[in-house]
Amino acid sequence: MASDKKVRLGVIGAGSWAVSNHIPVLHERDDVELVVAVRKGEEALAVIQEKFGFSHITEDYREALGHDLDAVVVASPSSLHHEHAKAAMEAGANVLCEKPFTINPADAWDLHQTAEQLGRHLVLSFGWNYRPIGVEAKRLMTEGGGVGDIEHVMVAMASGTRELLKATGSYEGAATDFMPEWDTWTDPKISGGGYGPAQLSHAMGLVLSLTGDRASQVFALMNNVGARVDLHDAISIRYESGATGTLSGASCPSAANAIDVADEPWPRHQLQARIYGSEGQLIVDLERDFLWHYREDGVDTKVELPEHAGLYLCDGPPNALIDLTLGRDVPNRSPADLGAKTVEVIHTAFESVRAGALVDVPGVG
């Protein structure tokens, strides 16, 4: 693509999150042309067109893909991600896909293979992978000596999603004027589940990027507390490498995340990952902007990070989509194969709950 040409962009699923994050980020770029927005509801579409200046609006994603798009943001309900992302790539566009990537691992791997076969860039919406703490943690694991052979991985996350997943309120950071139907979050056939796909996919998107590993077996317990979907998750994982791990998630009331930092756009997620290996350990605490790398050969580094380095912001993925489309030499820190590995963990966790047993990840081993 010529350097002076604008990226022709479409948005499939111009709902709450796309309107509050992806579209504003892309609207600020002078190398992006907002061509078409897709969602249900003519009135909402008209508001979006007036606010952001899309040339076209439609309720039909197939019509949208006829506008010779270079890039597409797929932020539709999770159950439609495979259909929409695949169609966009086949129409010639690079794609940013919201998480959870898909509900079924086979669909996720199919999108990965489609991107490779067609030579498309497929970026997942894992914002933490692009934040300073995520970037430096990755460097320490790949270029800074790592921790040796990874033996155990502990991940714990909590965030203020209880009202959203119980269908009694909204979620901080999302555009409440464009809140989706409750079923988008609370009908497992549409959402894939509750806290697992909605939030733990973020955590695993970061952690699996750091370890480069893949789950092979999963055992899970979940607590719905009267909701249609899981609010709390306790997951044990055996990885391909032989490492063991735990993944814990809690959906807490929104106020439980509040901290006294006036200039933060919304309260902090509580997320900590600890990676233990044969030669050391890495501790990543995104709530407290804390990153510690220790090795038995004398490395003992508490990394100095910029303020709010672990705050969840999601400007990295949409900007990466545009930069990659323009042919710039930037890393895709959230590629499709990583997204597929996160789907495997969450999907197999639900299979484990249904079976009441340890379950093998399909296609692994």
C-alpha positions in Angstrom: 0.0 0.0 0.0 1.3 3.4 -0.9 2.5 5.4 2.1 0.3 8.3 1.3 -2.9 6.2 0.9 -5.4 6.0 3.7 -6.5 2.7 5.0 -10.1 2.0 4.1 -11.6 0.7 7.2 -14.9 -1.0 8.2 -16.3 -1.9 11.6 -18.5 -5.0 11.9 -20.2 -4.8 15.2 -20.2 -1.1 16.0 -21.4 -1.7 19.5 -20.5 -0.5 23.0 -16.8 -1.4 23.1 -16.1 -0.5 19.4 -17.7 2.9 19.9 -15.9 3.6 23.2 -12.4 2.3 22.1 -11.7 1.1 18.6 -13.5 3.7 16.5 -12.2 6.7 18.5 -8.6 5.4 18.3 -8.9 5.0 14.6 -10.8 8.2 14.1 -7.8 10.1 15.5 -5.5 8.8 12.8 -5.0 10.8 9.7 -4.1 7.7 7.7 -7.5 6.0 8.2 -10.7 6.5 6.2 -13.8 5.3 8.1 -15.7 3.8 5.3 -18.5 1.7 6.7 -20.0 0.8 10.1 -22.2 -2.3 10.7 -24.6 -3.0 13.6 -28.2 -3.7 14.2 -30.4 -0.6 14.6 -30.8 2.2 12.1 -31.0 4.9 14.8 -27.8 3.8 16.5 -26.1 3.6 13.1 -27.1 7.1 12.3 -25.7 8.4 15.6 -22.4 6.6 14.9 -22.2 8.0 11.4 -22.8 11.6 12.5 -20.3 11.3 15.4 -17.4 9.7 13.5 -18.1 10.5 9.8 -18.4 7.0 8.3 -19.2 7.3 4.6 -21.6 4.3 4.8 -23.7 2.5 7.4 -25.5 -0.8 7.0 -27.0 -3.7 9.0 -25.6 -6.2 6.5 -21.9 -7.1 6.9 -21.9 -8.6 3.4 -22.8 -5.2 1.9 -20.1 -3.6 4.0 -17.4 -6.0 2.6 -18.3 -4.8 -0.9 -16.7 -1.4 -0.2 -13.1 -2.5 -1.1 -11.9 -2.4 2.5 -8.2 -2.7 3.5 -8.9 -3.4 7.1 -11.9 -4.5 9.2 -12.6 -4.4 13.0 -14.7 -7.4 14.0 -16.4 -6.5 17.3 -19.6 -8.4 16.8 -21.0 -11.0 19.3 -18.4 -13.8 20.0 -20.5 -16.4 18.2 -20.2 -14.5 15.0 -16.5 -13.8 15.1 -15.5 -16.7 12.9 -18.1 -15.9 10.2 -17.3 -12.2 10.1 -13.5 -12.4 10.4 -13.2 -15.1 7.7 -15.5 -13.2 5.3 -13.5 -10.0 5.9 -10.2 -11.8 5.1 -11.6 -13.5 2.1 -12.8 -10.1 0.9 -9.2 -8.9 1.0 -9.0 -7.1 4.4 -6.7 -7.4 7.3 -8.6 -7.9 10.6 -8.7 -6.9 14.2 -10.9 -9.4 16.1 -12.3 -8.8 19.5 -11.9 -11.3 22.3 -12.9 -14.0 23.0 -11.5 -14.9 19.5 -14.1 -17.6 19.0 -16.1 -19.9 21.1 -14.9 -23.2 19.5 -11.1 -23.9 19.2 -11.6 -25.4 15.7 -13.0 -22.1 14.5 -10.1 -20.2 15.9 -7.5 -22.4 14.3 -9.4 -22.1 11.0 -9.1 -18.3 11.2 -5.4 -18.7 11.9 -5.0 -21.0 8.9 -7.1 -18.7 6.7 -4.9 -15.7 7.6 -1.7 -17.6 6.7 -3.1 -19.0 3.5 -4.4 -15.6 2.3 -1.4 -13.6 3.6 -3.6 -11.5 5.9 -2.7 -9.8 9.2 -5.1 -11.0 11.9 -4.7 -9.1 15.2 -6.5 -10.1 18.5 -7.8 -7.4 20.8 -5.4 -8.2 23.7 -4.6 -4.7 24.9 -2.2 -5.7 27.8 0.2 -7.3 25.3 0.9 -3.8 24.0 1.2 -2.0 27.3 4.7 -1.1 28.7 4.5 -3.8 31.4 3.4 -6.5 28.8 6.1 -5.5 26.3 8.9 -5.5 28.9 7.8 -8.8 30.4 7.9 -10.3 27.0 11.4 -9.0 26.4 12.6 -10.4 29.7 11.2 -13.8 28.8 12.6 -13.9 25.2 15.8 -11.7 25.3 16.5 -11.2 29.0 17.2 -14.8 29.9 13.7 -15.9 30.9 13.3 -18.3 33.8 14.8 -21.5 32.2 12.4 -24.3 31.6 8.9 -23.2 32.7 7.6 -25.5 35.4 4.6 -23.7 36.9 2.4 -20.7 36.0 0.0 -19.0 38.4 -2.6 -16.5 37.1 -5.2 -14.7 39.2 -7.6 -12.1 37.9 -10.6 -10.1 39.3 -12.6 -7.3 37.7 -15.8 -5.4 38.1 -18.0 -7.3 35.8 -20.5 -8.8 38.3 -23.4 -6.4 37.3 -22.7 -7.0 33.6 -22.7 -10.7 33.8 -25.7 -10.9 36.1 -27.5 -8.6 33.7 -28.1 -5.9 36.3 -25.8 -3.1 35.1 -23.1 -2.1 32.7 -19.3 -2.3 32.5 -16.9 0.6 33.2 -15.1 1.8 30.0 -17.9 0.8 27.7 -20.2 3.2 25.9 -23.4 2.7 27.9 -25.5 4.5 25.2 -24.7 1.5 23.0 -25.0 -1.3 25.5 -25.7 -4.6 23.7 -28.5 -6.9 24.5 -27.9 -8.9 27.7 -27.8 -12.1 25.8 -24.5 -10.9 24.1 -22.9 -11.4 27.5 -25.1 -13.9 29.3 -26.3 -16.4 26.8 -23.5 -19.1 26.5 -24.6 -19.8 22.9 -23.7 -16.2 22.0 -21.0 -15.3 24.5 -19.4 -18.7 25.0 -19.9 -18.3 28.8 -19.3 -15.6 31.4 -16.1 -14.5 33.2 -14.0 -17.1 31.4 -14.4 -15.8 27.8 -15.2 -12.2 28.8 -12.1 -11.7 31.0 -9.8 -14.7 31.5 -9.2 -14.7 27.7 -7.4 -11.4 28.3 -5.2 -12.9 31.0 -4.3 -15.9 29.0 -3.6 -13.7 26.0 -0.9 -12.1 28.0 0.4 -15.1 29.8 0.6 -17.5 26.8 2.4 -14.8 24.9 5.0 -14.7 27.7 5.4 -18.5 28.0 4.9 -19.5 24.4 3.2 -22.7 25.8 -0.1 -24.4 25.0 -2.5 -26.1 27.3 -2.9 -29.9 26.9 -5.2 -30.8 29.8 -7.7 -28.7 31.8 -9.7 -29.3 35.0 -12.2 -26.6 36.1 -14.7 -25.7 38.8 -17.1 -22.8 38.2 -19.5 -20.8 40.3 -22.5 -19.0 38.7 -24.0 -17.7 42.0 -27.4 -17.8 40.4 -26.4 -16.1 37.1 -26.8 -17.7 33.6 -23.0 -17.8 33.2 -19.9 -18.3 35.3 -19.0 -15.5 37.6 -16.0 -17.2 39.3 -13.6 -19.8 37.8 -11.0 -22.1 39.3 -9.0 -23.8 36.5 -6.0 -26.2 36.7 -3.9 -26.6 33.6 -1.3 -29.0 32.3 0.8 -27.5 29.5 2.4 -29.2 26.5 5.8 -28.5 28.0 4.9 -30.5 31.1 4.4 -27.4 33.2 1.5 -27.1 35.6 -0.6 -24.0 36.2 -3.6 -22.4 37.8 -6.0 -19.8 36.4 -8.4 -18.1 38.8 -11.0 -15.5 37.9 -13.5 -13.5 40.1 -16.3 -11.3 38.9 -16.6 -8.7 41.6 -18.8 -5.6 42.1 -17.6 -2.6 40.1 -16.6 -0.5 43.2 -14.3 -3.3 44.4 -11.8 -2.3 41.7 -11.8 1.5 42.4 -8.6 3.2 43.2 -7.8 6.8 43.9 -6.2 7.9 40.6 -8.3 10.6 39.1 -6.9 10.6 35.6 -7.4 6.9 35.0 -10.2 6.3 32.5 -11.7 3.5 34.6 -10.8 1.4 37.6 -8.0 -1.1 37.6 -8.3 -4.8 36.9 -6.7 -7.0 39.5 -4.3 -9.3 37.5 -1.2 -11.0 38.6 0.9 -13.7 36.8 3.8 -15.6 38.3 6.0 -17.8 36.1 8.3 -20.2 37.8 11.1 -22.0 36.0 14.2 -24.1 36.5 16.4 -21.0 36.7 14.2 -18.3 38.1 10.9 -16.5 38.2 9.0 -13.6 36.7 6.2 -11.8 38.6 3.9 -9.5 36.7 1.3 -7.4 38.7 -0.7 -5.2 36.4 -2.8 -3.7 39.2 0.3 -2.4 41.0 2.6 -1.7 37.9 5.0 -4.2 39.3 7.4 -6.4 37.3 10.1 -8.5 38.9 12.6 -10.8 37.2 14.8 -13.1 39.3 17.3 -15.7 38.1 19.7 -17.9 40.1 22.6 -16.6 38.1 22.4 -13.2 39.9 19.7 -11.3 37.9 17.4 -9.6 40.4 15.6 -6.8 38.7 12.5 -4.9 39.8 11.8 -3.1 36.5 11.2 0.7 36.6 8.0 1.2 34.7 6.2 4.4 33.6 3.1 5.4 35.6 0.0 3.3 34.9 2.1 0.8 32.9 -0.4 -2.0 33.6 -3.6 0.0 33.2 -5.8 -1.7 30.6 -5.9 0.4 27.5 -6.6 -1.0 24.1 -5.1 1.4 21.6 -2.3 -1.0 20.8 -4.3 -3.6 18.7 -6.2 -1.2 16.5 -3.0 0.9 15.9 -1.1 -2.3 15.1 -3.8 -3.3 12.5 -3.4 0.0 10.7 0.4 0.0 10.8 0.6 -3.6 9.6 -1.8 -2.8 6.8 0.4 0.1 5.8 3.4 -2.3 5.6 5.2 -0.9 8.6 7.7 -3.0 10.5 5.8 -3.4 13.7 5.2 -6.6 15.7 1.8 -8.3 16.0 1.8 -8.9 19.7 -1.6 -10.7 19.6 -1.6 -13.0 16.6 -4.3 -15.5 15.7 -2.4 -18.6 16.9 -2.1 -17.0 20.3 -5.9 -16.3 20.3 -6.6 -19.9 19.4 -4.6 -21.1 22.3 -6.7 -18.9 24.7 -9.9 -20.3 23.2 -8.6 -23.8 23.9 -8.1 -23.1 27.6 -11.6 -21.5 28.1 -13.5 -24.0 25.9 -11.9 -27.0 27.6 -12.6 -25.5 31.0 -16.3 -25.6 30.2 -16.0 -29.1 28.9 -14.3 -30.1 32.2 -17.2 -28.6 34.2 -19.7 -30.5 32.1 -17.8 -33.8 32.5 -16.7 -33.3 36.1 -13.3 -34.5 35.1 -9.9 -33.6 33.7 -10.3 -33.1 29.9 -7.7 -33.2 27.1 -7.5 -30.2 24.8 -8.7 -31.4 21.4 -5.9 -31.9 18.9 -3.0 -31.5 21.4 -0.5 -34.2 22.1 
